[in-house]
Amino acid sequence: MGKKKHSSNATVKQQEQNVEPRFEFIFKRKNYIWMLIGLGVIALGFGLMAGGGSDDPNVFNPEIFSWRRIRLAPALVLIGFGIQVYAILLDPEK
């Protein structure tokens, strides 16, 4: 029977010390791009919701109930959150 080569513990420890741990992000570049797009859409939605108030508390400003603030802006925020979910679930290898 042939002799088996046994590596010593010292050699194994040296090899482990020479190997540098490789840092990897959880997601790939494609995922992060989609996340940034989603954040941009959410920020746009919140920006469209802003304003419409009145400087004088005794005067009512009907702009607070405009179509842009009631329908468009919340829809953009929800679409942005949907893009975020898509970015998390996206397989960047495809």
HELIX and SHEET records of a PDB file:
HELIX    1   1 ASN A    9  ASN A   18  1                                  10    
HELIX    2   2 ARG A   29  MET A   49  1                                  21    
HELIX    3   3 PRO A   62  PHE A   65  5                                   4    
HELIX    4   4 TRP A   67  TRP A   67  1                                   1    
HELIX    5   5 ARG A   68  LEU A   72  3                                   5    
HELIX    6   6 ALA A   73  LEU A   89  1                                  17    
END                                                                             
